[in-house]
């Protein structure tokens, strides 16, 4: 391999780019909390819509996504304008979400209850508009990584900065929400709470989006677009279907990503935590924030471990190792929740009238929950940088650079699963006879502990098992990705030198071909 090929084989990002661009995920995760964690409660409590409708509609609307996602992905793959391929979608998507949610949370409660049909119609319409904006921006997090860096040492770092961005968005909303809820009678079920939470979230999301745009600005140009550079792929929908059908790593990653996201979205659902810390343990205000902070503290060493493992053994090995840790720990959490109500010693207790008031049950819960949460939180976003690997694999296999469709397909699964959590929670709650989703102020209802065990432990454990099964046959190991990047780089140099793409694809197939 000559010096030019060596230099172009690896596209590295500058430190500030690695730090800023993942904030795009933080910007969208603001809405993940603002919408997917609260919209069913808003529809049920504030607009007085049917609880089942408010919960199921969130999942049902994903049928709309089945149409919009591939269209937006194809549009992104064909975009190559003055402002790049990804930046326009980030900015436009964020503005669409901001306007739709501001109107939904602040203005729809003004529709009189004598016009319930209008509340239902506007609720669905605004949510549909929000979905389009969400697709615009979330797909950039996945597809934009392909131009940011292809360095096997740098890509795992994306997980850390992506999680930091997620914490700035999701964590900020989870922190402010209970504080704001205290100021309104009815807490999460108050219209005033949503009028205050929406602007706070929108401001945070816009700020994170602007920083992310700065992060990708220099890289969002044709010379980083696949092998052909300036050439823009124009594929039919049938070709996209065939590509995904043949891209086995992407199929397995979609299952793994769905498993990780389902575990996170259900176990951190606001209604589930209200039932666990409030209805069951009787001290939501004293447990929710400390446990949330505890989980984040435990996740820090796991972020470092996942990156080190990814750099040394590849992202597949890292994902499987730490998902396994989470699964084992949650077996313990499952047992502890089964023992709840067997006496005063079998309940969570952090603070008493005299100060710190810990019992053995709480200590064991903190250890098992903390380690398990830390492990799965550190891996929850790991499939995101792996989408870039699958996109590079597609370029390696077919010569096509289609990060948009790869990103939106993964985004579709992500949204289907995260929205499915609201439906699962709503249906589960209905089994204990409740007509609306419980808040932190509702009393315990018989059978609620079973619902919490299933939602907080059983479903995440099944999701992690599915992740492990899917990743077992995932072919893009650390060594394989090094070969793919080297081959793609040589093909890119050959095309830049005047060789046709088809000839470059035939000439450079393996590492041996490069060294000839």
Secondary structure as GFF3:
##gff-version 3
##sequence-region A 1 516
A	DSSP	alpha_helix	3	9	.	.	.	ID=ss1
A	DSSP	alpha_helix	15	20	.	.	.	ID=ss2
A	DSSP	alpha_helix	23	31	.	.	.	ID=ss3
A	DSSP	pi_helix	32	36	.	.	.	ID=ss4
A	DSSP	alpha_helix	39	41	.	.	.	ID=ss5
A	DSSP	pi_helix	42	46	.	.	.	ID=ss6
A	DSSP	alpha_helix	51	60	.	.	.	ID=ss7
A	DSSP	alpha_helix	62	78	.	.	.	ID=ss8
A	DSSP	alpha_helix	87	107	.	.	.	ID=ss9
A	DSSP	three_ten_helix	108	110	.	.	.	ID=ss10
A	DSSP	three_ten_helix	113	115	.	.	.	ID=ss11
A	DSSP	alpha_helix	116	143	.	.	.	ID=ss12
A	DSSP	alpha_helix	145	148	.	.	.	ID=ss13
A	DSSP	alpha_helix	152	166	.	.	.	ID=ss14
A	DSSP	pi_helix	167	171	.	.	.	ID=ss15
A	DSSP	alpha_helix	172	181	.	.	.	ID=ss16
A	DSSP	three_ten_helix	187	189	.	.	.	ID=ss17
A	DSSP	alpha_helix	191	216	.	.	.	ID=ss18
A	DSSP	three_ten_helix	222	224	.	.	.	ID=ss19
A	DSSP	alpha_helix	237	246	.	.	.	ID=ss20
A	DSSP	alpha_helix	248	267	.	.	.	ID=ss21
A	DSSP	alpha_helix	270	273	.	.	.	ID=ss22
A	DSSP	pi_helix	274	280	.	.	.	ID=ss23
A	DSSP	alpha_helix	284	313	.	.	.	ID=ss24
A	DSSP	alpha_helix	315	338	.	.	.	ID=ss25
A	DSSP	beta_strand	351	352	.	.	.	ID=ss26
A	DSSP	beta_strand	355	356	.	.	.	ID=ss27
A	DSSP	alpha_helix	360	380	.	.	.	ID=ss28
A	DSSP	alpha_helix	382	398	.	.	.	ID=ss29
A	DSSP	alpha_helix	403	430	.	.	.	ID=ss30
A	DSSP	alpha_helix	448	453	.	.	.	ID=ss31
A	DSSP	pi_helix	454	458	.	.	.	ID=ss32
A	DSSP	alpha_helix	459	472	.	.	.	ID=ss33
A	DSSP	alpha_helix	478	496	.	.	.	ID=ss34
A	DSSP	alpha_helix	501	507	.	.	.	ID=ss35
A	DSSP	alpha_helix	511	515	.	.	.	ID=ss36
###
